[in-house]
Amino acid sequence: MLPTFAQTLLRSLLLLTFALSTAASARAQQGAFVGADHPDLVYVGRVSFARPEAPTFTYPGVQIHALFEGTSVAMKSKPEAGYYMVEIDTLPAFKVHPQRPDSIAPLASGLAQGTHRLTLTYCNEGMVLHPEFYGLVLDAGCSLAARPALPDRRIEFIGNSITCGYGNEGSLNEKSFSYKTQNAYLTYAAMAARALGAQWMSVARSGIGIYRNYGGNREGDRITMPALYEHTLLGTRGERWDFGRFTPNVVCVNLGTNDISLGNYDADLLAAAFCRFVGQLRSHYPQAKIVLLTGPMSKADKHLAALQDAQRKAVADAAAHGDHEVFRFDFTPADGSLGYGTHYHPTLAQHRLMADELVPFLRQITGWQ
């Protein structure tokens, strides 16, 4: 047992921590509340506004941008519904996890008087968590400034667990998935977009394929990315996505890793699915450049070769129909030299390498400097 003095000291520290947390929460509650439906909040990503006071989303990487006045800011959201990365001005980004009892998470205090820029990025896949954003709490008497300007360049990333950031903050020591180690903000997609000065959004789901999912049926699965893609939230029912809300210059498709998983796939069905999905994307984005990617989790073997061949056929099919804005790009297969995340997924270092590889290619095809 701990000595009496140590017990007393530990109890005092715990009480102090609780008191500080309670005080911060109380200050946040006493401030000026800005609801989620405020016109000067800017959302990027697939967000449903069926309930304007509580926008919801299920895909990782959804962002909320704001310019706010005052010296402090807190966010109010559904508690226990995942992690967010927070960017305030040029300060280092950090992660928060809104929790009970009041779902208000203090983000910053003691800032200089004036206007500050805030970006919240949802880190996780939300199909189980069902996150909801309720608004911001500012200093009493303060409000939002005008809507923040975002870059004109836009990239959409479509993918599987790699694009979701599955286990990128984890390691092989972890035996199971954890939302704590999934971070969409630190994926190759987000890193590449920041390097290019572009807006970005992701439509990604772990285990998803283009014609069959991880370990799926050889003949194909009914619910794959092409079916999910038409909807705002993860699923094939309910609200359909309005493609006019985000028109990308570039669409990067990182699919196929799950299709060739465990062997037993049909190469012809795989190629046909890529051809169809390119056509589906082109129907929504007539002017976008479409890039088919092969991820780093596939070994350089006959299965990766089959995936590459399927993508080449899709590029050739598009060209045969007069579409010469469809491309391919291969990431370097992971060899363990940069470590492995949870369940052999890419680490942060591997994601950085992926971004470093992808950025020059995107500059080349877009002319972006």
VMD Tcl script that draws the C-alpha trace (Angstrom):
set ca {
  {0.00 0.00 0.00}
  {1.07 3.62 -0.57}
  {2.20 5.54 2.50}
  {-0.40 7.86 3.94}
  {1.42 10.97 2.68}
  {1.59 9.58 -0.89}
  {-2.10 8.69 -0.77}
  {-2.96 12.19 0.38}
  {-0.78 13.80 -2.28}
  {-2.27 11.63 -5.05}
  {-5.80 12.40 -3.87}
  {-5.02 16.14 -3.84}
  {-3.61 16.02 -7.37}
  {-6.67 14.20 -8.64}
  {-8.98 16.70 -6.98}
  {-6.98 19.60 -8.44}
  {-7.11 18.09 -11.94}
  {-10.86 17.61 -11.64}
  {-11.32 21.15 -10.36}
  {-9.32 22.66 -13.23}
  {-11.23 20.60 -15.78}
  {-14.56 21.58 -14.22}
  {-13.57 25.24 -14.13}
  {-12.52 25.20 -17.79}
  {-15.80 23.55 -18.73}
  {-17.76 26.05 -16.67}
  {-15.98 28.98 -18.33}
  {-16.75 27.49 -21.73}
  {-20.41 27.11 -20.86}
  {-20.58 30.76 -19.72}
  {-19.20 32.06 -23.02}
  {-20.86 32.96 -26.29}
  {-22.25 29.92 -28.09}
  {-22.02 29.71 -31.90}
  {-24.34 27.03 -33.25}
  {-23.30 24.52 -35.89}
  {-25.69 26.12 -38.38}
  {-23.93 29.49 -38.25}
  {-23.41 30.72 -41.85}
  {-19.77 31.65 -41.22}
  {-18.74 28.07 -40.38}
  {-17.29 26.27 -43.41}
  {-17.58 22.48 -43.71}
  {-15.47 20.36 -46.07}
  {-16.36 16.72 -46.63}
  {-19.47 14.61 -46.71}
  {-21.62 16.18 -44.02}
  {-25.36 15.70 -43.59}
  {-27.31 18.80 -42.58}
  {-30.60 16.94 -42.18}
  {-30.51 18.41 -38.67}
  {-28.79 21.78 -39.19}
  {-28.20 22.21 -35.47}
  {-26.32 18.89 -35.34}
  {-24.51 18.10 -38.61}
  {-23.33 14.50 -38.79}
  {-20.73 12.63 -40.83}
  {-19.30 9.15 -41.14}
  {-16.24 9.51 -43.37}
  {-12.85 10.42 -41.91}
  {-11.20 13.74 -42.63}
  {-14.29 15.97 -42.44}
  {-13.17 19.53 -41.62}
  {-14.82 22.50 -39.94}
  {-13.21 25.90 -40.56}
  {-13.85 29.15 -38.73}
  {-12.42 32.58 -37.93}
  {-13.25 33.54 -34.36}
  {-12.72 36.56 -32.15}
  {-11.42 36.57 -28.60}
  {-8.85 34.80 -26.47}
  {-10.38 31.34 -26.09}
  {-12.39 28.72 -27.94}
  {-14.07 25.42 -27.11}
  {-16.01 22.95 -29.22}
  {-19.26 21.22 -28.42}
  {-20.00 17.88 -30.05}
  {-21.47 14.47 -29.39}
  {-19.37 12.96 -26.59}
  {-17.38 9.75 -26.98}
  {-17.77 9.94 -30.77}
  {-14.14 10.02 -31.84}
  {-11.09 12.24 -32.03}
  {-10.47 15.58 -33.74}
  {-7.26 17.29 -34.77}
  {-7.23 20.97 -33.91}
  {-5.34 23.72 -35.75}
  {-5.34 27.25 -34.35}
  {-3.44 29.89 -36.30}
  {0.11 28.59 -36.79}
  {0.29 26.66 -33.52}
  {1.16 22.94 -33.71}
  {-1.88 20.76 -34.39}
  {-3.12 18.66 -31.47}
  {-5.76 16.02 -30.84}
  {-8.86 16.21 -28.64}
  {-11.46 13.64 -27.64}
  {-14.73 15.29 -26.54}
  {-16.15 13.35 -23.60}
  {-18.93 13.41 -21.09}
  {-20.42 14.87 -18.97}
  {-21.03 18.07 -20.95}
  {-19.43 17.31 -24.35}
  {-17.62 20.66 -24.32}
  {-13.91 20.37 -25.07}
  {-11.77 23.46 -24.33}
  {-9.36 23.99 -27.23}
  {-7.41 27.13 -26.36}
  {-7.24 29.97 -23.85}
  {-4.93 32.90 -23.27}
  {-4.72 33.74 -26.97}
  {-3.92 37.29 -28.00}
  {-6.93 39.53 -28.49}
  {-8.02 39.59 -32.11}
  {-9.17 37.20 -34.81}
  {-7.91 33.61 -34.95}
  {-8.25 30.81 -37.45}
  {-9.56 27.39 -36.37}
  {-9.73 24.11 -38.27}
  {-11.17 20.91 -36.80}
  {-10.50 17.64 -38.65}
  {-12.33 14.45 -37.73}
  {-9.79 11.65 -37.36}
  {-11.91 8.52 -37.46}
  {-14.37 6.41 -39.38}
  {-17.71 7.35 -37.89}
  {-20.06 4.60 -39.05}
  {-20.29 3.22 -35.50}
  {-19.61 6.41 -33.54}
  {-22.07 8.62 -35.47}
  {-20.34 11.92 -34.63}
  {-22.33 15.14 -34.44}
  {-21.01 18.69 -34.22}
  {-23.00 21.22 -32.21}
  {-20.93 24.40 -32.34}
  {-18.24 26.54 -30.70}
  {-18.02 28.40 -27.41}
  {-16.17 31.73 -27.48}
  {-15.41 34.45 -24.97}
  {-18.50 36.26 -23.74}
  {-19.42 39.01 -26.19}
  {-17.32 37.54 -29.01}
  {-18.45 36.06 -32.33}
  {-17.20 34.61 -35.59}
  {-15.54 36.79 -38.18}
  {-16.31 36.44 -41.89}
  {-16.22 33.01 -43.51}
  {-12.60 31.86 -43.92}
  {-11.25 31.63 -47.46}
  {-10.12 28.17 -48.57}
  {-7.72 27.23 -51.39}
  {-9.09 27.02 -54.92}
  {-7.32 23.70 -55.51}
  {-9.36 20.65 -54.54}
  {-8.48 16.97 -54.27}
  {-10.82 14.10 -53.43}
  {-9.36 10.85 -52.09}
  {-11.36 7.64 -52.39}
  {-10.01 4.62 -50.60}
  {-9.89 1.93 -47.98}
  {-8.24 1.63 -44.56}
  {-5.00 3.16 -45.85}
  {-6.75 6.40 -46.78}
  {-8.67 6.24 -43.47}
  {-5.42 6.24 -41.52}
  {-6.17 2.88 -39.91}
  {-3.57 2.22 -37.19}
  {-1.15 4.85 -38.50}
  {-0.44 5.98 -34.93}
  {-0.28 2.39 -33.71}
  {2.13 -0.53 -34.04}
  {2.18 -4.27 -34.55}
  {2.07 -4.63 -30.77}
  {-1.60 -3.70 -30.86}
  {-3.82 -6.73 -31.23}
  {-6.97 -4.88 -32.21}
  {-8.13 -1.70 -33.89}
  {-8.41 1.47 -31.80}
  {-9.91 4.81 -32.74}
  {-7.09 6.38 -30.73}
  {-4.50 5.22 -33.27}
  {-6.49 6.14 -36.42}
  {-5.76 9.63 -37.68}
  {-7.00 10.84 -41.08}
  {-5.19 14.17 -40.56}
  {-1.86 12.30 -40.69}
  {-2.50 10.25 -43.83}
  {-0.71 10.54 -47.15}
  {-3.87 12.18 -48.49}
  {-3.95 15.02 -45.97}
  {-0.16 15.47 -46.11}
  {-0.16 15.65 -49.91}
  {-3.02 18.14 -49.95}
  {-1.28 20.42 -47.45}
  {1.95 20.23 -49.46}
  {0.02 21.24 -52.59}
  {-1.98 23.98 -50.89}
  {-5.25 22.23 -51.70}
  {-8.56 21.52 -50.04}
  {-9.11 17.81 -49.56}
  {-11.86 15.41 -48.66}
  {-11.94 11.65 -48.31}
  {-14.52 8.99 -49.04}
  {-12.93 5.98 -47.42}
  {-13.91 2.85 -45.52}
  {-11.71 0.14 -44.03}
  {-12.00 -3.21 -45.78}
  {-13.81 -1.77 -48.81}
  {-13.08 -2.81 -52.37}
  {-14.02 -1.77 -55.86}
  {-15.64 -5.08 -56.80}
  {-15.23 -7.18 -53.63}
  {-14.28 -6.35 -50.07}
  {-11.58 -7.84 -47.85}
  {-11.88 -11.63 -48.06}
  {-15.07 -11.21 -50.11}
  {-16.80 -13.31 -52.73}
  {-14.87 -14.12 -55.88}
  {-17.94 -13.14 -57.92}
  {-18.10 -9.77 -56.18}
  {-19.86 -8.20 -53.22}
  {-23.04 -6.16 -53.36}
  {-21.89 -3.27 -51.17}
  {-18.55 -1.96 -52.43}
  {-17.25 1.57 -52.91}
  {-19.14 2.27 -56.16}
  {-22.42 1.60 -54.32}
  {-21.48 3.63 -51.24}
  {-20.12 6.49 -53.28}
  {-23.48 8.01 -54.21}
  {-24.52 8.65 -50.60}
  {-23.63 11.33 -48.06}
  {-23.22 8.96 -45.13}
  {-21.73 5.49 -45.12}
  {-24.40 3.16 -46.49}
  {-26.57 2.70 -49.54}
  {-29.77 4.21 -48.19}
  {-30.83 7.66 -47.18}
  {-29.46 11.01 -48.26}
  {-27.73 11.11 -51.63}
  {-24.64 13.23 -51.94}
  {-24.84 16.52 -53.81}
  {-21.74 16.40 -56.01}
  {-21.99 20.14 -56.60}
  {-20.85 20.78 -53.02}
  {-17.24 19.80 -53.74}
  {-15.88 19.77 -57.29}
  {-12.33 18.41 -57.28}
  {-9.58 19.17 -59.73}
  {-8.12 15.73 -59.00}
  {-9.70 12.49 -57.80}
  {-7.29 9.90 -56.36}
  {-8.68 6.35 -56.14}
  {-6.73 4.09 -53.79}
  {-8.74 0.87 -54.16}
  {-7.89 -2.71 -55.06}
  {-5.80 -3.77 -52.06}
  {-8.80 -5.50 -50.48}
  {-10.00 -6.93 -53.80}
  {-6.78 -8.93 -54.26}
  {-6.57 -9.87 -50.59}
  {-6.26 -13.57 -49.80}
  {-6.03 -14.39 -53.52}
  {-9.16 -15.96 -55.03}
  {-10.25 -12.92 -57.05}
  {-11.41 -12.68 -60.65}
  {-9.03 -10.44 -62.60}
  {-11.59 -9.77 -65.33}
  {-14.23 -8.67 -62.83}
  {-11.64 -6.48 -61.13}
  {-10.74 -4.75 -64.40}
  {-14.40 -4.32 -65.36}
  {-15.11 -2.72 -61.97}
  {-12.32 -0.18 -62.45}
  {-13.66 0.68 -65.90}
  {-17.17 1.20 -64.55}
  {-16.03 3.26 -61.58}
  {-13.95 5.56 -63.76}
  {-17.09 6.15 -65.82}
  {-19.10 6.77 -62.66}
  {-16.59 9.36 -61.48}
  {-16.45 11.01 -64.87}
  {-20.24 11.40 -64.88}
  {-19.94 13.49 -61.71}
  {-16.69 15.30 -62.51}
  {-16.36 15.95 -66.26}
  {-13.19 18.05 -65.88}
  {-11.29 16.28 -63.11}
  {-8.09 14.36 -63.51}
  {-8.59 10.82 -62.18}
  {-5.62 8.96 -60.70}
  {-5.77 5.23 -59.92}
  {-3.37 4.35 -57.11}
  {-1.93 1.06 -55.88}
  {-1.30 1.11 -52.13}
  {1.86 0.08 -50.28}
  {0.33 -2.92 -48.47}
  {0.38 -5.16 -51.56}
  {3.59 -7.10 -52.09}
  {5.37 -6.88 -55.43}
  {4.00 -10.19 -56.68}
  {1.51 -11.60 -59.20}
  {-1.44 -10.19 -57.26}
  {-0.11 -6.64 -57.38}
  {0.65 -7.18 -61.07}
  {-2.99 -8.22 -61.60}
  {-4.18 -5.06 -59.85}
  {-1.88 -2.88 -61.94}
  {-3.08 -4.61 -65.12}
  {-6.72 -4.02 -64.16}
  {-6.00 -0.33 -63.69}
  {-4.13 -0.14 -67.01}
  {-7.19 -1.57 -68.73}
  {-9.34 1.11 -67.13}
  {-6.97 3.84 -68.31}
  {-6.95 2.34 -71.82}
  {-10.74 2.01 -71.83}
  {-11.13 5.67 -70.89}
  {-8.70 6.71 -73.61}
  {-10.58 4.61 -76.15}
  {-13.66 6.68 -75.31}
  {-11.77 9.95 -75.73}
  {-10.92 10.51 -72.06}
  {-7.19 11.14 -71.71}
  {-7.33 12.51 -68.16}
  {-7.16 9.15 -66.37}
  {-3.78 8.15 -64.90}
  {-2.08 5.51 -62.77}
  {0.42 5.80 -59.94}
  {2.11 3.10 -57.83}
  {3.26 3.69 -54.27}
  {6.40 1.87 -53.17}
  {5.39 -1.38 -51.43}
  {6.13 -1.33 -47.70}
  {9.06 -3.53 -46.69}
  {9.02 -2.93 -42.95}
  {11.94 -0.49 -42.97}
  {9.57 2.28 -41.85}
  {7.84 0.02 -39.36}
  {4.28 -1.24 -39.42}
  {1.17 0.22 -37.88}
  {-1.73 -1.79 -36.50}
  {-2.30 -4.99 -38.49}
  {0.56 -4.16 -40.88}
  {-0.96 -0.86 -41.98}
  {1.26 2.07 -42.95}
  {2.95 4.01 -40.17}
  {3.15 7.79 -40.08}
  {6.58 7.50 -41.69}
  {5.15 5.35 -44.49}
  {2.34 7.86 -45.04}
  {4.95 10.61 -45.25}
  {6.83 8.64 -47.90}
  {3.59 8.11 -49.81}
  {2.87 11.84 -49.76}
  {6.41 12.62 -50.85}
  {5.98 10.22 -53.78}
  {2.52 11.40 -54.80}
  {3.04 15.17 -54.65}
  {5.51 15.42 -57.57}
  {3.25 13.26 -59.73}
  {0.23 15.45 -59.01}
  {2.27 18.55 -59.74}
  {3.27 17.02 -63.04}
  {-0.25 16.26 -64.25}
  {-1.86 19.46 -62.93}
  {0.89 22.00 -63.48}
  {0.53 23.09 -59.85}
  {3.65 24.70 -58.40}
}
mol new
graphics top color blue
foreach p $ca { graphics top sphere $p radius 0.5 }
foreach p [lrange $ca 0 end-1] q [lrange $ca 1 end] { graphics top cylinder $p $q radius 0.2 }
display resetview
